Amino acid sequence: MMNVLDIAGDEQPVRKSAQRLRWFFQSFEEQVARSSAATNVVYAVDQSLLAEAFADWLKAFNAQKPKAAGDKLAFVGFAAGLMLRTLVIKKPASVTSMPENADLSDPAYFWPEGHLYVAYCLHVRSLVVEKDFHGEQRATDLLGDLRTWWSFKENVEEDPARAIAFLDLFAGEEPDWTVPGLFRTDNARDLLERPAPGELTRPAS
Amino acid sequence: MSRRSNLPLPRALKMPLRDVLRGVATVADITEEVLEPAAALLPTPVRSSFRSALATFEEAGNRAVTPTVDLADIARASAFLRGKDTSREAVETFVNVLAHVWEKTRSRHGDHTLLFSETVAAASLVVRQSGERRTAYAHAAAILTSLRKANVASKLPGMPVAPSKEEQAYIDQSLLSASVWLLSERGSTLAEEERLLELAFALIQALESDALTGMADEKLLAEQMKSLAEHL
């Protein structure tokens, strides 16, 4: 069978394929196989929870999908963050075995399920950015930084919406820590970041 | 324990006969459950023979009532649901595929004694052909509505016996899953098709009541089926 994480959608944009359950299941299974091969961590995946994760993600995705073409690229990162949030909530994967003497200071062993979810979301995000928008996802050292992962785990346990901001951080983007669960276009950000009317300075005469 | 049945059964049974056998298989299932407390009072050899007889009935029935389908049948059933092929043969193939789906999902997800009647389903669909032009999804929604109105799946298919809330939800999930699967992009192998059917069922279960809101409104149902098929 075709490996969907290695290629672009053969007939339609990757971002469209990613909105289909068949593609989601296949690509997630591929990510599990890749992560297992790289770390020797064995995962079990609950198919019902995976389907629930997709259904919840789709609802959240459709609720905030922007209409303006100019916002589509920015929404890619947000949509990937929404997926991470949903996976963190639904927890479809669980570790069934870890290698002996696994180094727990390595994020892949510190929180294997979280590592799997982040790897998956970053992978799909980069695929869409590269194939559909001819862009490039930045690499960041934070992916291997245990302190960041410790903070990530603690924060998403408290508020899963923070997963959206952390995924931006892992992708080398500027995270929105204030309202991470709300997609804001550049225009909306500009409006929110303008000074309040009382702070307006008098125009030069 | 599974035991191979020696009952001689023709490979392809006609629709009404499959309906009868589907009832026999279910009755055997219920009988064993009902007689379970009494069975403990019987001497072991008698109890064993009794159970074997029921198991033979049940297994033979199950084997005979799950129609085999191939890729061409699935494609034709899909064409019927979309309103592209409204011939009598297409109706029969569609109903045959629905019965296949019913038995597949029942064996994996259903813990009930609801029956699906191919005869009632075919009769309701042959009668309802109107020749009216509509979109594929509107046509599919009309078909699904007809099937529900005809009570094609229940404890007594075709009879106005109201199922429980849980039973109705299961019936709706099964019929909607089958329809969404048939409306989605076709798989290239039978194994892929079986997988897609499982995914359709999983998606509709995951959406819970959201997926069934359109059942009372045909226009909304058509929109929902379009969206679900596109996201499968």
Chai-1 contact restraints between the chains, C-beta under 6 A:
chainA,res_idxA,chainB,res_idxB,connection_type,confidence,min_distance_angstrom,max_distance_angstrom,comment,restraint_id
A,Q19,B,H231,contact,1.0,0.0,6.0,A-B,restraint_1
A,R20,B,H231,contact,1.0,0.0,6.0,A-B,restraint_2
A,L21,B,L199,contact,1.0,0.0,6.0,A-B,restraint_3
A,L21,B,L203,contact,1.0,0.0,6.0,A-B,restraint_4
A,L21,B,L232,contact,1.0,0.0,6.0,A-B,restraint_5
A,A51,B,A202,contact,1.0,0.0,6.0,A-B,restraint_6
A,A51,B,L203,contact,1.0,0.0,6.0,A-B,restraint_7
A,A51,B,A206,contact,1.0,0.0,6.0,A-B,restraint_8
A,E52,B,A206,contact,1.0,0.0,6.0,A-B,restraint_9
A,A55,B,A206,contact,1.0,0.0,6.0,A-B,restraint_10
A,A55,B,L207,contact,1.0,0.0,6.0,A-B,restraint_11
